[in-house]
């Protein structure tokens, strides 16, 4: 279950590339634990089949280690 951003450590995010701008992670949903984010990952990946969807650490905006 998604949590508020204040309680969150992880996010399921989509990698977005901009032709004239920076490449960024667009956060789709926030989670308190890696396990909760991992449980939701397939659902988000199915929603964006042509995108890179993964779990990031919201403190660093880097891929999270599970």
GROMACS elastic network, one bead per residue, 0.5 to 0.9 nm:
[ bonds ]
;  ai    aj funct       b0    kb
    1    30     6  0.87067   500
    1    31     6  0.71244   500
    1    32     6  0.89760   500
    1    36     6  0.67666   500
    1    37     6  0.83587   500
    1    40     6  0.81598   500
    2     8     6  0.86074   500
    2    29     6  0.62668   500
    2    30     6  0.54039   500
    2    31     6  0.51187   500
    2    32     6  0.77943   500
    2    36     6  0.79972   500
    2    37     6  0.81566   500
    2    40     6  0.89570   500
    3     6     6  0.81175   500
    3     7     6  0.63303   500
    3     8     6  0.63231   500
    3    29     6  0.81611   500
    3    30     6  0.57868   500
    3    31     6  0.53164   500
    3    32     6  0.64865   500
    4     7     6  0.55542   500
    4     8     6  0.63599   500
    4    30     6  0.67920   500
    4    31     6  0.77362   500
    4    32     6  0.85468   500
    5     9     6  0.79894   500
    5    30     6  0.62777   500
    5    31     6  0.79312   500
    5    32     6  0.86778   500
    6     9     6  0.85075   500
    7    30     6  0.86524   500
    7    31     6  0.76474   500
    7    32     6  0.58915   500
    8    11     6  0.76386   500
    8    30     6  0.58787   500
    8    31     6  0.50170   500
    8    33     6  0.74825   500
    8    58     6  0.77671   500
    9    30     6  0.75292   500
    9    31     6  0.63512   500
    9    32     6  0.52569   500
    9    33     6  0.66687   500
    9    34     6  0.79800   500
    9    56     6  0.86389   500
    9    57     6  0.60283   500
    9    58     6  0.57041   500
    9    59     6  0.69860   500
   10    29     6  0.86116   500
   10    30     6  0.58745   500
   10    31     6  0.51928   500
   10    32     6  0.62216   500
   10    33     6  0.64894   500
   10    34     6  0.62278   500
   10    36     6  0.89034   500
   10    37     6  0.67711   500
   10    55     6  0.66545   500
   10    56     6  0.56718   500
   10    58     6  0.54330   500
   10    59     6  0.82449   500
   10    64     6  0.75082   500
   11    27     6  0.61020   500
   11    28     6  0.69563   500
   11    29     6  0.55154   500
   11    31     6  0.58106   500
   11    32     6  0.85767   500
   11    34     6  0.85044   500
   11    37     6  0.65684   500
   11    54     6  0.83135   500
   11    55     6  0.56203   500
   11    56     6  0.53965   500
   11    57     6  0.65437   500
   11    58     6  0.63059   500
   11    64     6  0.89936   500
   12    26     6  0.86352   500
   12    27     6  0.60653   500
   12    28     6  0.56121   500
   12    29     6  0.54272   500
   12    30     6  0.65216   500
   12    31     6  0.80061   500
   12    37     6  0.61957   500
   12    38     6  0.81392   500
   12    40     6  0.77653   500
   12    41     6  0.64738   500
   12    44     6  0.76102   500
   12    53     6  0.69257   500
   12    54     6  0.56647   500
   12    56     6  0.63757   500
   13    25     6  0.57746   500
   13    26     6  0.52784   500
   13    28     6  0.51440   500
   13    29     6  0.71560   500
   13    30     6  0.88448   500
   13    41     6  0.89984   500
   13    44     6  0.85485   500
   13    52     6  0.83655   500
   13    53     6  0.55915   500
   13    54     6  0.56506   500
   13    55     6  0.61096   500
   13    56     6  0.66828   500
   14    24     6  0.83226   500
   14    25     6  0.55502   500
   14    26     6  0.51328   500
   14    27     6  0.64603   500
   14    28     6  0.69922   500
   14    44     6  0.87446   500
   14    45     6  0.86133   500
   14    48     6  0.81256   500
   14    51     6  0.65614   500
   14    52     6  0.57301   500
   14    54     6  0.66503   500
   14    55     6  0.88013   500
   15    23     6  0.71880   500
   15    24     6  0.59002   500
   15    26     6  0.62700   500
   15    27     6  0.88446   500
   15    51     6  0.68096   500
   15    52     6  0.54882   500
   15    53     6  0.64336   500
   15    54     6  0.81501   500
   16    22     6  0.86545   500
   16    23     6  0.56395   500
   16    24     6  0.53705   500
   16    25     6  0.60707   500
   16    26     6  0.66524   500
   16    51     6  0.78907   500
   16    52     6  0.81975   500
   17    20     6  0.88701   500
   17    21     6  0.76680   500
   17    22     6  0.68111   500
   17    24     6  0.66011   500
   17    25     6  0.88433   500
   18    22     6  0.60045   500
   18    23     6  0.58605   500
   18    24     6  0.82847   500
   19    22     6  0.81435   500
   19    23     6  0.87365   500
   24    61     6  0.88592   500
   25    56     6  0.83794   500
   25    61     6  0.72395   500
   25    62     6  0.87716   500
   27    30     6  0.74984   500
   27    56     6  0.86076   500
   27    58     6  0.88151   500
   28    44     6  0.79749   500
   29    37     6  0.82417   500
   29    40     6  0.88698   500
   29    44     6  0.89398   500
   30    37     6  0.74483   500
   30    58     6  0.85895   500
   31    34     6  0.72052   500
   31    35     6  0.87185   500
   31    36     6  0.62073   500
   31    37     6  0.56504   500
   32    35     6  0.87288   500
   32    36     6  0.72244   500
   32    37     6  0.79768   500
   33    36     6  0.53700   500
   33    37     6  0.65167   500
   33    38     6  0.86913   500
   34    37     6  0.51021   500
   34    38     6  0.60293   500
   34    39     6  0.85984   500
   34    55     6  0.78331   500
   34    57     6  0.88687   500
   34    64     6  0.79293   500
   34    65     6  0.84169   500
   34    66     6  0.64270   500
   35    39     6  0.61698   500
   35    40     6  0.88185   500
   35    66     6  0.79160   500
   36    39     6  0.51033   500
   36    40     6  0.65756   500
   36    41     6  0.87832   500
   37    40     6  0.52572   500
   37    41     6  0.61223   500
   37    55     6  0.67216   500
   38    41     6  0.50468   500
   38    42     6  0.78031   500
   38    54     6  0.86499   500
   38    55     6  0.72203   500
   38    66     6  0.86023   500
   39    42     6  0.72310   500
   39    43     6  0.83423   500
   40    43     6  0.55249   500
   40    44     6  0.65946   500
   40    45     6  0.88315   500
   41    44     6  0.53047   500
   41    45     6  0.61029   500
   41    46     6  0.86161   500
   41    53     6  0.75206   500
   41    54     6  0.68484   500
   41    55     6  0.74474   500
   42    46     6  0.60143   500
   42    47     6  0.85358   500
   42    53     6  0.88057   500
   43    46     6  0.52026   500
   43    47     6  0.63989   500
   43    48     6  0.89596   500
   44    48     6  0.64132   500
   44    49     6  0.85782   500
   44    53     6  0.71276   500
   44    54     6  0.88759   500
   45    48     6  0.51771   500
   45    49     6  0.57390   500
   45    50     6  0.85040   500
   45    51     6  0.75784   500
   45    52     6  0.76890   500
   45    53     6  0.56357   500
   45    54     6  0.80465   500
   46    49     6  0.52737   500
   46    50     6  0.89935   500
   48    51     6  0.55177   500
   48    52     6  0.80125   500
   48    53     6  0.75331   500
   49    52     6  0.80867   500
   49    53     6  0.86523   500
   54    63     6  0.72638   500
   54    64     6  0.84921   500
   55    62     6  0.85656   500
   55    63     6  0.59653   500
   55    64     6  0.57472   500
   55    65     6  0.84753   500
   55    66     6  0.89332   500
   56    59     6  0.86758   500
   56    60     6  0.79523   500
   56    61     6  0.58676   500
   56    62     6  0.53776   500
   56    65     6  0.83442   500
   57    60     6  0.56692   500
   57    61     6  0.55350   500
   57    62     6  0.57606   500
   57    63     6  0.61815   500
   57    64     6  0.50186   500
   57    65     6  0.83659   500
   58    61     6  0.51175   500
   58    62     6  0.75637   500
   58    64     6  0.87442   500
   59    62     6  0.82045   500
   60    63     6  0.84182   500
   60    64     6  0.89832   500
   61    64     6  0.85541   500
